[in-house]
Amino acid sequence: VQLQASGGGLARAGGSLRLSCVGSGRTVSDYAIGWFRQAPGKERTFAAAISRDGDGTLYSESVKGRFTISRDNAKDQVYLDMNKLKPEDTAVYYCAARSTTNRWSVFQLENNYRSWGQGTLVTVSS
């Protein structure tokens, strides 16, 4: 599956953005999806993940309670709603896909994922 992330941009602290990840080539419903982010000068880290059926979700401690991951398999899209943004959320955000036969599995590690989108930049000003 090919992934394309979009929706990044500039936001003020306390504001909101919605990122989208659209899949093509194969149906996104066959994949668990993760969002990762890479802040300037830092390594890429896990942000959120969702199972194939959308019932299972997982968040990093840094985004829990502020970000919500969801999916619309009919549209082959996965979303990351980011609220109460902080300057430290500034990063390039990547979506990634992992093929799995389990509808409920979620994956947190980068090496669990085989397909990656190109990233979308989120900048949060103070």
ZADORO-308677 format. One record per residue: y, z, x of N, C-alpha, C, O in turn; residue number from 1. Coordinates in steps of 0.1 Angstrom, whole numbers, plus 5000, padded with zeros to 4 digits. Example, Ala and Ser with C-alpha at 12.3 -4.5 7.8 and 13.67 -1.06 7.14 Angstrom:
// residues 2
  nnorth   nup  neast  canorth  caup  caeast  cnorth   cup  ceast  onorth   oup  oeast    i
    4943  5078   5132     4955  5078    5123    4967  5078   5132    4967  5085   5142    1
    4978  5071   5128     4989  5071    5137    5000  5079   5129    5011  5080   5134    2
END
This chain:
// residues 126
  nnorth   nup  neast  canorth  caup  caeast  cnorth   cup  ceast  onorth   oup  oeast    i
    4988  5000   5008     5000  5000    5000    5012  5000   5009    5013  5007   5019    1
    5023  4992   5004     5035  4993    5011    5045  5001   5003    5046  5001   4991    2
    5053  5009   5011     5061  5019    5004    5076  5016   5008    5079  5012   5019    3
    5085  5018   4999     5099  5017    5002    5106  5028   4995    5106  5030   4983    4
    5113  5036   5004     5121  5047    4999    5136  5043   4997    5141  5035   5005    5
    5142  5049   4987     5156  5046    4984    5162  5058   4978    5156  5068   4974    6
    5176  5057   4976     5183  5068    4969    5191  5077   4978    5198  5086   4973    7
    5189  5075   4991     5197  5084    5000    5212  5080   5000    5216  5070   4994    8
    5220  5089   5006     5234  5087    5006    5241  5100   5010    5235  5109   5016    9
    5254  5101   5007     5262  5112    5011    5263  5121   4998    5267  5117   4988   10
    5261  5134   5001     5263  5144    4990    5270  5156   4996    5270  5159   5008   11
    5277  5163   4987     5283  5176    4991    5273  5187   4990    5264  5187   4982   12
    5275  5198   4998     5267  5209    4996    5267  5214   4982    5278  5215   4976   13
    5256  5218   4977     5255  5222    4963    5252  5211   4953    5249  5213   4941   14
    5253  5198   4958     5251  5187    4950    5237  5183   4948    5228  5190   4953   15
    5235  5171   4943     5221  5166    4940    5220  5152   4944    5229  5144   4943   16
    5208  5148   4947     5204  5134    4949    5190  5132   4944    5182  5141   4944   17
    5186  5120   4940     5173  5116    4937    5168  5105   4946    5174  5095   4946   18
    5157  5108   4953     5151  5098    4961    5139  5091   4953    5133  5098   4945   19
    5137  5079   4955     5126  5071    4949    5118  5065   4960    5122  5061   4970   20
    5105  5064   4957     5095  5058    4966    5087  5048   4957    5080  5053   4948   21
    5088  5036   4960     5081  5026    4952    5070  5020   4960    5072  5016   4972   22
    5059  5018   4954     5048  5012    4961    5045  4998   4957    5048  4994   4945   23
    5040  4990   4965     5036  4976    4962    5023  4972   4970    5020  4979   4980   24
    5016  4962   4965     5004  4958    4971    4992  4964   4965    4982  4958   4963   25
    4993  4977   4962     4982  4984    4956    4988  4994   4946    5000  4999   4949   26
    4981  4998   4936     4986  5008    4927    4988  5022   4933    4979  5027   4939   27
    5000  5027   4931     5003  5040    4937    4995  5051   4931    4993  5062   4938   28
    4989  5049   4919     4981  5060    4913    4968  5063   4921    4961  5073   4919   29
    4964  5054   4931     4953  5056    4939    4956  5066   4951    4947  5069   4959   30
    4969  5070   4952     4973  5077    4964    4980  5090   4961    4988  5091   4952   31
    4977  5100   4969     4985  5112    4970    4997  5108   4979    4996  5100   4988   32
    5009  5113   4975     5021  5110    4981    5028  5122   4987    5028  5133   4982   33
    5034  5120   4999     5041  5131    5005    5055  5126   5009    5058  5114   5011   34
    5065  5135   5009     5078  5133    5014    5080  5141   5027    5076  5153   5027   35
    5084  5135   5037     5087  5141    5050    5102  5138   5054    5108  5129   5048   36
    5107  5146   5063     5121  5144    5067    5122  5147   5082    5115  5155   5087   37
    5132  5139   5087     5135  5141    5102    5150  5143   5103    5157  5133   5102   38
    5154  5155   5107     5168  5158    5110    5172  5152   5123    5163  5150   5132   39
    5184  5149   5126     5189  5144    5139    5184  5153   5150    5187  5165   5151   40
    5178  5146   5160     5173  5153    5172    5161  5162   5170    5158  5170   5179   41
    5155  5162   5158     5144  5171    5156    5131  5163   5152    5132  5151   5149   42
    5120  5169   5152     5108  5163    5148    5107  5161   5133    5114  5168   5125   43
    5099  5152   5128     5096  5150    5114    5088  5162   5108    5079  5167   5115   44
    5092  5167   5097     5086  5178    5091    5082  5175   5076    5088  5166   5070   45
    5073  5183   5071     5069  5181    5057    5079  5187   5048    5085  5197   5050   46
    5081  5180   5036     5090  5185    5026    5083  5188   5013    5084  5199   5007   47
    5075  5178   5008     5069  5180    4995    5057  5170   4994    5057  5160   5000   48
    5048  5173   4985     5036  5164    4983    5032  5165   4968    5034  5175   4962   49
    5025  5155   4964     5021  5154    4950    5007  5147   4949    5005  5138   4957   50
    4999  5152   4940     4985  5147    4939    4986  5134   4931    4996  5130   4926   51
    4975  5127   4931     4974  5114    4924    4978  5115   4909    4985  5107   4904   52
    4973  5126   4903     4976  5127    4889    4989  5135   4886    4992  5136   4874   53
    4995  5139   4896     5008  5146    4894    5008  5161   4891    5018  5167   4890   54
    4996  5166   4889     4994  5180    4885    4995  5189   4897    4999  5201   4895   55
    4992  5184   4908     4993  5192    4920    5005  5189   4928    5008  5177   4931   56
    5012  5199   4932     5024  5198    4940    5024  5208   4951    5019  5219   4950   57
    5031  5205   4962     5032  5215    4973    5046  5212   4979    5051  5201   4981   58
    5052  5224   4983     5066  5223    4989    5067  5231   5002    5060  5241   5003   59
    5075  5227   5011     5078  5235    5022    5087  5247   5018    5093  5246   5007   60
    5087  5258   5025     5095  5269    5021    5110  5266   5021    5117  5271   5013   61
    5114  5257   5029     5128  5254    5030    5133  5246   5018    5145  5246   5016   62
    5125  5240   5011     5129  5232    4999    5124  5238   4986    5129  5234   4975   63
    5115  5247   4986     5109  5252    4974    5120  5259   4965    5129  5266   4970   64
    5119  5255   4952     5129  5260    4943    5142  5252   4942    5150  5254   4933   65
    5143  5242   4951     5155  5233    4951    5151  5219   4949    5158  5211   4942   66
    5140  5215   4954     5135  5201    4953    5123  5201   4943    5115  5210   4942   67
    5122  5189   4936     5111  5187    4927    5105  5173   4930    5112  5163   4929   68
    5092  5173   4932     5085  5160    4934    5078  5156   4921    5072  5165   4914   69
    5079  5144   4917     5073  5139    4905    5068  5125   4907    5072  5118   4917   70
    5061  5120   4897     5056  5106    4899    5055  5099   4885    5052  5106   4875   71
    5057  5086   4885     5054  5078    4873    5045  5067   4877    5049  5057   4882   72
    5032  5069   4875     5022  5060    4880    5023  5046   4873    5020  5036   4878   73
    5028  5046   4860     5030  5034    4853    5040  5025   4860    5039  5013   4859   74
    5049  5031   4867     5060  5024    4874    5057  5023   4889    5066  5018   4896   75
    5046  5029   4893     5043  5029    4908    5054  5035   4916    5058  5031   4927   76
    5060  5046   4910     5071  5053    4917    5068  5068   4918    5062  5074   4910   77
    5074  5073   4929     5074  5088    4931    5088  5092   4934    5095  5084   4941   78
    5092  5103   4929     5106  5108    4930    5107  5121   4938    5097  5129   4938   79
    5118  5123   4944     5121  5136    4949    5135  5140   4945    5145  5134   4949   80
    5136  5149   4935     5149  5154    4930    5153  5165   4939    5146  5175   4940   81
    5165  5164   4945     5170  5173    4954    5182  5180   4948    5192  5173   4946   82
    5182  5193   4946     5193  5200    4940    5197  5211   4950    5190  5214   4959   83
    5209  5216   4947     5215  5227    4956    5214  5223   4970    5209  5231   4979   84
    5218  5211   4973     5217  5206    4987    5225  5214   4997    5235  5220   4994   85
    5219  5215   5009     5226  5222    5020    5228  5212   5031    5221  5202   5033   86
    5237  5215   5040     5239  5207    5052    5227  5205   5060    5224  5195   5066   87
    5218  5215   5060     5206  5214    5068    5195  5205   5062    5185  5203   5068   88
    5198  5200   5050     5189  5190    5044    5192  5176   5049    5185  5167   5046   89
    5203  5175   5057     5206  5162    5063    5195  5157   5071    5190  5164   5081   90
    5190  5145   5068     5178  5140    5075    5175  5126   5070    5180  5122   5060   91
    5166  5119   5077     5160  5107    5072    5148  5111   5064    5139  5118   5070   92
    5146  5107   5052     5135  5111    5044    5125  5099   5042    5129  5088   5040   93
    5113  5102   5045     5102  5092    5044    5092  5096   5034    5088  5108   5032   94
    5087  5086   5026     5076  5088    5018    5063  5082   5025    5064  5073   5032   95
    5052  5088   5022     5039  5084    5028    5028  5085   5018    5029  5093   5008   96
    5018  5077   5020     5007  5076    5010    4994  5079   5017    4991  5075   5028   97
    4985  5086   5010     4971  5089    5014    4962  5085   5003    4962  5091   4993   98
    4953  5076   5006     4942  5072    4997    4932  5084   4995    4928  5089   5006   99
    4929  5087   4983     4919  5098    4981    4912  5096   4968    4918  5091   4958  100
    4899  5100   4967     4892  5099    4955    4895  5111   4946    4892  5110   4934  101
    4901  5121   4952     4903  5133    4944    4917  5132   4937    4927  5130   4944  102
    4917  5133   4924     4930  5132    4917    4939  5144   4919    4951  5143   4917  103
    4934  5155   4924     4942  5167    4924    4946  5172   4938    4953  5182   4940  104
    4941  5164   4948     4944  5169    4962    4958  5166   4966    4964  5156   4963  105
    4964  5175   4974     4977  5173    4980    4976  5175   4995    4967  5183   4999  106
    4984  5169   5003     4982  5169    5017    4996  5172   5024    5006  5167   5020  107
    4995  5180   5034     5007  5185    5040    5010  5180   5054    5021  5179   5059  108
    4999  5176   5061     5000  5171    5075    5003  5157   5076    4998  5148   5069  109
    5012  5153   5086     5015  5139    5088    5003  5131   5090    5002  5120   5085  110
    4993  5136   5098     4982  5127    5101    4972  5126   5090    4962  5119   5091  111
    4975  5132   5078     4967  5130    5066    4971  5116   5060    4964  5111   5052  112
    4983  5111   5063     4988  5099    5057    4987  5087   5065    4988  5087   5078  113
    4984  5076   5059     4982  5063    5066    4993  5053   5064    4995  5044   5073  114
    5000  5054   5053     5010  5044    5050    5024  5051   5049    5025  5062   5042  115
    5034  5045   5055     5047  5051    5055    5058  5041   5051    5057  5030   5054  116
    5068  5046   5044     5080  5038    5041    5089  5039   5052    5087  5045   5062  117
    5100  5032   5051     5110  5030    5062    5120  5041   5063    5127  5042   5073  118
    5121  5050   5053     5130  5061    5054    5144  5058   5048    5148  5046   5047  119
    5150  5068   5042     5163  5067    5036    5171  5079   5041    5166  5090   5041  120
    5183  5077   5045     5192  5087    5051    5199  5095   5040    5205  5090   5031  121
    5198  5108   5041     5205  5118    5033    5214  5126   5042    5210  5132   5052  122
    5227  5126   5038     5237  5133    5046    5244  5143   5036    5249  5139   5026  123
    5244  5156   5040     5250  5166    5031    5261  5172   5039    5260  5177   5050  124
    5273  5171   5033     5285  5176    5039    5288  5190   5034    5285  5194   5023  125
    5294  5198   5043     5297  5212    5039    5310  5213   5032    5314  5224   5028  126
END
